[in-house]
Amino acid sequence: MNSYQIKKIILFGIYLSILPGVSQATLKPLDHIIAIVNEDVITNSMLNDRVQDFRKQLQLEQLSRIDPETLEKQVLERIVRDTIQLQKAKKFGITVDDLMLNRMLEQLAKSNNMSLEVFRQTIESEGLAYTRFREQTRKELIIKQLQQRLVASKINVSDQEVQQYIEQNELFDSSKISYHLRHILIATPESAKPEDIKKAKQKAESVYEKIQAGENFADIAIKESSGRNALKGGDLGERKANELPQLFVNAVKGLKPGETSKPVKSASGFHLLHMVSSSNDQLMVEQIHARHILIRPSNKISDEQARKMLTKLKIRIENGEKFSMLASQYSEDPSSKTQGGDLGWAGPGDFVGTFENVANSLSIGQVSEPFKSPFGWHILEVLERRDHDQAKSNKENQARNAIRKRKIDEELRLWLRRIRDEAYVEYVDD
């Protein structure tokens, strides 16, 4: 069956509906398709819902000056990219059940010093539909798991890279410097021809001139950027210099707050960086000493069976059995099993997001409810906490983490562009 036949069937199935008790002559349009992404479709109502949500967010962030057509274009491209990733996640069997989603929302509410009910009321008071917020959160968690499996898990950092990094930063300790940046990417195709590069360069230079003439960087990022944070006005948040691509660090050196770099070229295209602020203050962080028990779902053990198994182990611990003994017996994490599940001391970013969020929510000595990460199902106990000077801690671990994060960011940009180029995407006229 060719793409035209698929498109015809999909259009017929979604666009028309026969009302009960009414003749076939009274067919009524329910919605219309605006894009086909592989085997899925994006409808006008789906786009309108997401545009409405983004419009509310932009208003809250005082970036509401974007014209509707430009916002729709950016949001549609975001939906296309998310749809492609969700399709891949489905093929890999990556899901987020209600239990995992509820736990994440509870942690999100707690991080904002709210109960889940107050958090929900706050979302709705800002004009956002909580049911859509909830399902969008589920999709984002699925996408994060996919990116972890297909991109982040394949990133390796060699000992030689670590030593080179340390030597290069001995005189200029970039672990103490952080930047708050905004970013615009004028992308080029993966197999860019000279004319593609020339066109992108000219566009980047034109964007730079507009910014120098006084146009708002965040507004232009929403209109023109192909970066992942375009709809946030290109906001990258605050990051340490050693967590940024060296290309970015070189581009912003010497910039004052409010200034923008000239376009710089990478494999992804041309980048413009805007300096919001910078800091070289020493950073004190809280480290956590924790232990866990991991059960991995398999052909023999389902997600639900793994969760129930950990629930029973938690009850046994609460009834007096030693966590370390049960971890040594049942845990499927080979690196910590022999240590009674002990993970040692860890700081921000050492654990995957879900694991770190649960650890941060626990009191000392408290055992978590079963929760799921990209590695499987866990129960976790926090043993100790301490304030630690990150700048003076293990240089090799710092260097390895910084290199890894930078590599993930770079590889993720390339991977997203590649899967977008490989996908069948057709935009349908009204």
C-alpha positions in Angstrom: 0.0 0.0 0.0 1.5 3.3 -1.0 1.6 6.6 1.0 -1.3 8.0 -1.0 -3.5 5.1 -0.1 -2.5 5.2 3.6 -3.2 8.9 3.6 -6.6 8.4 2.0 -7.7 5.7 4.5 -6.5 7.8 7.5 -8.3 10.9 6.3 -11.5 9.0 5.7 -11.4 7.3 9.1 -10.8 10.5 11.1 -12.5 13.2 9.1 -16.0 11.6 8.8 -18.4 10.1 11.3 -21.9 8.7 10.9 -24.3 10.0 13.5 -26.5 7.4 15.2 -30.0 7.2 13.6 -29.1 9.5 10.8 -28.7 8.7 7.1 -25.3 8.5 5.5 -26.0 11.7 3.7 -25.5 13.7 6.9 -21.8 12.9 7.4 -20.1 15.7 9.5 -16.5 16.7 9.8 -15.1 16.2 13.3 -11.5 17.3 12.8 -9.0 17.5 10.0 -5.4 16.2 9.6 -2.6 18.6 9.3 0.4 16.2 9.2 1.1 12.5 8.7 4.1 11.1 10.7 4.9 7.6 9.6 1.8 5.6 10.6 0.4 8.3 12.9 -1.5 11.6 12.2 -1.5 15.0 13.8 -4.9 16.7 13.8 -5.8 20.3 14.0 -7.3 19.9 17.5 -4.1 18.3 18.7 -2.1 21.2 17.4 -4.6 23.8 18.9 -4.4 22.1 22.3 -0.6 22.2 22.4 -0.5 25.8 21.0 -2.9 26.8 23.8 -0.7 25.2 26.4 2.5 26.8 25.0 0.8 30.2 24.7 -0.1 30.0 28.4 3.5 29.1 29.3 4.9 31.9 27.1 2.6 34.4 28.8 3.7 33.3 32.2 7.3 33.7 31.1 6.5 37.1 29.5 7.4 35.9 26.0 3.9 36.3 24.6 4.8 38.6 21.7 5.1 35.8 19.2 2.7 35.9 16.3 0.2 32.9 16.1 1.6 31.6 12.7 5.2 31.4 14.0 4.1 29.7 17.2 2.0 27.2 15.4 4.9 26.3 13.1 7.3 25.7 16.0 4.8 23.8 18.1 3.9 21.6 15.1 7.5 20.7 14.5 7.8 19.9 18.3 4.8 17.6 18.0 6.3 15.9 14.9 9.6 15.3 16.7 7.9 14.0 19.8 5.7 11.7 17.7 8.7 10.1 16.0 10.3 9.5 19.4 7.1 8.0 20.9 6.8 5.7 17.9 10.3 4.4 18.5 9.6 4.1 22.3 6.6 1.9 21.5 8.7 -0.4 19.3 11.1 -0.8 22.3 8.2 -1.5 24.7 9.0 1.6 26.7 6.0 2.7 28.8 5.2 4.8 31.9 2.3 3.3 33.9 0.0 5.3 36.2 2.0 4.4 39.3 5.2 5.8 38.0 3.5 8.9 36.6 1.7 9.6 39.9 5.0 9.3 41.8 6.7 11.7 39.4 3.9 14.3 39.7 4.0 13.9 43.5 7.7 14.6 43.4 7.2 17.6 41.1 4.6 19.0 43.5 6.9 18.3 46.5 9.8 20.1 44.8 7.5 23.2 44.6 6.5 22.8 48.3 2.9 21.8 47.4 0.6 18.8 47.9 -0.5 17.1 44.7 -4.0 18.6 45.0 -2.6 22.2 45.4 -0.2 21.5 42.5 -3.1 20.5 40.3 -5.2 23.6 41.3 -2.1 25.8 40.6 -1.8 24.3 37.1 -5.5 24.8 36.3 -5.4 28.4 37.8 -2.8 29.2 35.2 -5.1 28.2 32.4 -3.6 24.8 31.7 -5.7 21.7 31.5 -4.4 19.3 34.2 -5.4 16.2 32.2 -3.3 17.3 29.2 -0.5 18.3 31.5 -0.5 14.9 33.1 -0.5 13.0 29.7 2.2 15.3 28.3 4.3 14.6 31.4 3.8 10.8 30.7 5.0 11.4 27.1 8.1 13.4 28.2 9.0 10.6 30.7 8.8 8.0 27.9 10.9 10.2 25.6 13.5 10.6 28.3 13.7 6.8 28.8 14.1 6.3 25.0 16.9 8.9 24.9 18.6 7.3 27.9 18.5 3.9 26.2 19.4 4.9 22.6 21.8 7.8 23.2 23.0 8.3 26.8 23.6 4.7 27.6 26.0 4.4 24.6 28.2 7.3 25.6 31.6 6.2 26.8 34.4 8.4 28.3 37.9 7.0 28.2 40.5 7.4 31.0 42.7 9.3 28.4 39.9 11.8 27.8 39.6 12.4 31.6 43.3 13.0 32.0 43.4 15.4 29.0 40.4 17.3 30.4 42.1 17.6 33.9 45.3 18.9 32.3 43.5 21.4 30.2 41.6 22.8 33.2 44.4 22.9 35.7 45.1 26.6 35.0 41.5 27.5 34.3 39.2 25.6 36.6 35.9 25.8 34.7 34.2 23.6 37.2 33.8 26.8 39.3 32.4 28.9 36.5 28.7 28.7 35.4 26.8 30.4 32.6 23.1 31.1 32.2 22.7 31.2 28.4 20.1 31.4 25.7 20.7 29.6 22.4 19.5 29.8 18.8 20.3 27.0 16.3 20.0 27.6 12.6 20.1 23.9 11.6 21.6 22.3 8.5 20.6 18.9 7.1 22.7 15.9 8.1 24.1 15.6 4.6 24.3 19.3 4.0 25.4 20.5 0.6 27.5 23.7 0.2 24.4 25.7 -0.8 22.6 24.4 2.4 25.5 25.6 4.6 25.7 29.0 2.8 21.9 29.5 3.2 22.0 28.7 6.9 25.0 30.9 7.4 23.3 33.8 5.8 20.2 33.3 7.9 22.3 33.1 11.1 24.0 36.4 10.2 20.7 38.0 9.5 19.4 36.8 12.9 22.5 38.2 14.6 22.0 41.6 12.9 18.4 41.7 14.1 19.5 41.1 17.7 22.2 43.7 17.4 19.6 46.1 16.2 17.6 45.6 19.4 15.2 42.7 18.7 14.6 40.4 21.7 16.7 37.3 21.6 14.1 35.1 23.3 11.4 36.2 20.7 13.7 35.4 17.8 14.6 32.0 19.3 11.0 31.0 19.4 10.5 32.2 15.8 13.7 30.9 14.2 15.6 28.4 16.3 15.7 24.7 15.6 17.1 23.9 19.0 15.3 21.7 21.6 14.7 24.8 23.8 13.3 27.1 21.2 9.8 27.3 22.7 11.5 28.4 26.0 13.1 31.4 24.2 16.2 29.3 23.7 16.8 29.2 27.5 19.5 26.6 28.4 19.3 27.4 32.1 22.4 27.7 34.2 25.2 25.3 33.5 28.8 24.9 34.5 31.3 25.8 31.8 32.6 22.2 31.8 29.2 20.9 31.0 28.8 23.0 27.9 30.3 22.2 24.5 33.7 23.8 24.2 32.4 25.6 21.1 29.8 27.4 23.3 32.4 28.2 26.0 34.8 29.7 23.5 31.9 31.7 21.9 30.8 33.3 25.2 34.2 34.1 26.7 34.4 37.8 27.2 30.7 38.4 26.7 28.9 40.6 29.2 25.3 39.9 30.4 22.9 41.0 27.7 25.5 40.4 24.8 25.2 37.9 22.0 27.9 36.0 20.3 28.4 36.0 16.5 27.3 32.8 14.7 29.6 29.8 15.3 29.4 26.7 13.2 29.1 23.0 14.3 28.0 19.8 12.7 24.4 20.7 13.6 24.4 24.1 12.0 25.1 27.7 13.2 24.7 28.7 16.8 24.1 32.1 18.5 24.7 32.3 22.3 23.2 35.1 24.5 24.8 35.7 27.9 22.1 36.1 30.6 24.6 35.9 33.5 27.8 34.2 34.7 29.3 33.2 38.0 32.5 31.8 39.3 31.3 31.2 42.9 32.3 28.1 44.7 29.5 25.6 44.6 28.5 23.6 47.7 26.3 20.6 47.0 24.5 18.0 49.0 25.7 14.5 48.6 23.7 11.4 49.3 24.9 8.0 50.6 22.2 5.5 49.6 21.6 1.8 48.9 19.1 0.0 46.7 17.6 -3.3 45.5 17.1 -3.6 41.8 14.7 -6.1 40.0 14.8 -6.1 36.2 11.7 -7.0 34.3 12.2 -9.8 31.8 10.4 -12.5 29.8 10.0 -14.3 33.2 9.2 -11.3 35.4 6.6 -8.7 34.3 6.7 -5.0 35.5 3.9 -5.8 37.9 5.6 -8.9 39.3 8.8 -6.9 39.8 6.9 -4.2 41.7 5.1 -6.7 43.9 8.3 -8.5 44.7 9.9 -5.2 45.9 6.8 -4.3 47.9 7.2 -7.6 49.8 10.9 -7.0 50.4 10.1 -3.5 51.7 7.6 -5.0 54.2 10.3 -7.5 55.3 12.7 -4.7 55.9 10.1 -2.8 57.9 9.5 -5.9 60.0 13.2 -6.0 61.0 15.1 -7.9 58.3 18.4 -6.3 57.2 18.3 -4.3 53.9 21.9 -5.3 53.1 21.1 -9.0 53.5 18.0 -8.8 51.2 20.0 -6.7 48.7 22.8 -9.3 48.6 20.2 -12.1 48.0 17.7 -10.5 45.6 19.3 -7.4 43.9 20.1 -7.7 40.2 22.6 -4.8 40.2 26.0 -6.6 40.0 28.0 -3.6 41.0 26.3 -3.0 44.3 24.8 -6.4 45.2 28.0 -7.6 46.8 28.1 -4.5 48.9 24.6 -5.0 50.3 23.2 -2.6 47.7 25.5 0.2 48.9 26.0 2.9 46.2 28.5 5.0 48.1 28.4 8.8 48.1 26.8 10.6 45.1 26.1 14.2 44.1 23.7 15.9 41.7 23.7 14.3 38.3 25.4 11.0 39.4 22.1 9.1 39.3 19.5 9.1 36.5 16.7 11.6 37.0 14.0 9.3 38.4 16.4 7.7 40.9 17.8 11.1 42.0 14.3 12.6 42.5 13.3 9.7 44.7 16.5 9.9 46.7 16.0 13.6 47.3 12.5 13.1 48.5 13.4 10.6 51.3 14.4 11.2 54.9 17.5 9.5 56.3 16.6 5.9 57.1 13.4 5.9 55.0 12.9 3.2 52.5 11.1 4.2 49.3 8.0 2.6 47.7 9.0 0.6 44.6 9.7 2.9 41.6 10.8 2.4 38.0 13.9 3.8 36.3 15.3 3.0 32.8 17.2 0.1 34.5 14.2 -1.6 36.2 12.3 -1.4 39.5 14.0 -0.3 42.7 13.5 0.3 46.4 15.9 2.8 47.8 17.1 3.8 51.3 19.1 7.0 52.1 21.7 6.3 54.8 23.4 9.8 55.1 23.6 13.3 53.7 26.4 15.7 53.7 27.4 19.1 52.3 30.4 18.8 50.0 32.6 21.2 48.1 32.2 20.0 44.6 35.2 21.9 43.4 37.6 20.0 45.7 36.0 16.5 45.3 37.3 13.8 43.0 38.7 15.5 39.9 38.4 12.4 37.8 34.8 11.9 38.6 34.0 15.5 37.9 35.8 15.4 34.6 34.1 12.2 33.6 30.7 13.5 34.4 31.3 16.8 32.6 32.6 15.1 29.5 29.7 12.6 29.5 27.1 15.3 29.8 28.6 17.3 27.0 28.8 14.2 24.7 25.2 13.3 25.4 24.0 16.9 24.5 26.0 16.8 21.2 25.0 13.2 20.3 21.3 13.9 21.2 21.2 16.9 18.8 22.6 14.8 16.0 20.3 11.8 16.8 17.2 14.0 16.8 18.1 15.4 13.4 18.8 12.0 12.0 15.5 10.4 13.1 13.6 13.4 11.9 15.3 13.1 8.4 14.6 9.4 8.3 10.9 9.7 9.2 8.1 10.0 6.6 6.5 13.3 7.3 3.8 14.8 5.1 2.0 18.1 5.8 -1.6 18.1 4.7 -3.4 21.2 3.4 -6.7 22.1 5.0 
